[in-house]
Structure formats: C-alpha cells, structure tokens
Amino acid sequence: IKTLVRAAGVRSYEAFADSTQCVGMTLNDSGVVFTPTRNGGPRRRFLDLKTDIRCPPVEGAVASALMAAFDACE
C-alpha cells in the first residue's frame, strides 16, 4: 500500500481512496461486463451502480466500454 500511496502522490491510502473511481470487470460466455461504482466514502467505499456496460471481447470494444464505465462512475 505504501508504494501505491507514493505513486499516487498522496499522504495516505484514505486520501487515495477518496479520490479514486472503481470499475468491476468480469468475463462470461456473452462477453465482457463492466460495473461502474459510486465512491461512498470510508464506511461504504465502492458501491455497484445498477448499470452494467457489456461488450464483446474485442480490443476496441473493450477499450470503449471501459472508458464508458469510468465515465458512469459517481
């Protein structure tokens, strides 16, 4: 964790977590599924939003879907 905090240029893991976004990613039979989250703060850090972003496992589609998932984070 110390390396992560140092690389992010913040003073603590909490400061890092307060300013981050998180996207879950799974691969299933129908393709790649990204789940954007809401940063709920220290007690409820990353809460899944109800929107999943799905795409086929193709490089360009995955890159676009991942960017859309980060854009959907709160």
C-alpha positions as CSV (number, residue, x, y, z in Angstrom):
1,I,0.0,0.0,0.0
2,K,2.9,2.4,0.7
3,T,4.1,2.1,-2.9
4,L,0.6,2.8,-4.2
5,V,0.2,5.9,-2.0
6,R,3.6,7.1,-3.0
7,A,3.0,6.5,-6.7
8,A,-0.4,8.4,-6.4
9,G,1.4,11.3,-4.7
10,V,-1.0,11.4,-1.7
11,R,-0.4,11.3,2.0
12,S,-2.4,8.2,2.9
13,Y,-4.5,5.3,1.5
14,E,-7.6,7.1,2.6
15,A,-6.7,10.2,0.6
16,F,-6.1,7.9,-2.4
17,A,-9.4,6.0,-2.0
18,D,-11.3,9.3,-1.5
19,S,-10.2,10.5,-4.9
20,T,-10.5,7.2,-6.9
21,Q,-13.0,5.5,-9.1
22,C,-13.5,1.8,-9.4
23,V,-14.9,-0.3,-12.2
24,G,-15.6,-4.0,-11.7
25,M,-14.9,-6.3,-14.7
26,T,-16.0,-9.8,-15.4
27,L,-15.8,-12.1,-18.5
28,N,-18.6,-14.5,-19.1
29,D,-20.0,-16.5,-22.0
30,S,-21.6,-13.5,-23.6
31,G,-18.6,-11.1,-23.3
32,V,-17.1,-8.6,-21.0
33,V,-19.2,-6.9,-18.3
34,F,-18.0,-3.6,-16.7
35,T,-19.8,-2.4,-13.5
36,P,-19.3,1.2,-12.6
37,T,-19.4,2.1,-8.9
38,R,-20.1,5.1,-6.6
39,N,-17.5,6.1,-4.1
40,G,-19.5,6.1,-0.9
41,G,-16.7,7.3,1.4
42,P,-14.8,5.5,4.2
43,R,-17.6,3.3,5.5
44,R,-19.1,2.3,2.2
45,R,-16.3,2.7,-0.2
46,F,-17.3,1.3,-3.7
47,L,-21.0,0.6,-4.3
48,D,-22.0,-1.0,-7.5
49,L,-24.3,1.0,-9.6
50,K,-27.3,-0.7,-11.3
51,T,-25.9,-0.1,-14.8
52,D,-23.7,-2.7,-16.4
53,I,-21.8,-2.0,-19.6
54,R,-21.4,-5.0,-21.8
55,C,-19.3,-5.6,-24.9
56,P,-17.8,-8.4,-26.9
57,P,-14.3,-9.5,-26.0
58,V,-12.7,-7.4,-28.9
59,E,-9.9,-4.9,-28.1
60,G,-11.6,-1.8,-29.5
61,A,-15.0,-2.6,-28.0
62,V,-13.4,-3.4,-24.6
63,A,-11.5,-0.1,-24.5
64,S,-14.6,1.9,-25.4
65,A,-16.7,0.1,-22.9
66,L,-14.1,0.6,-20.1
67,M,-14.0,4.3,-20.8
68,A,-17.8,4.5,-20.7
69,A,-17.8,2.6,-17.4
70,F,-15.4,5.1,-15.8
71,D,-17.5,8.0,-17.2
72,A,-20.5,6.4,-15.5
73,C,-18.8,6.2,-12.0
74,E,-20.1,8.6,-9.4
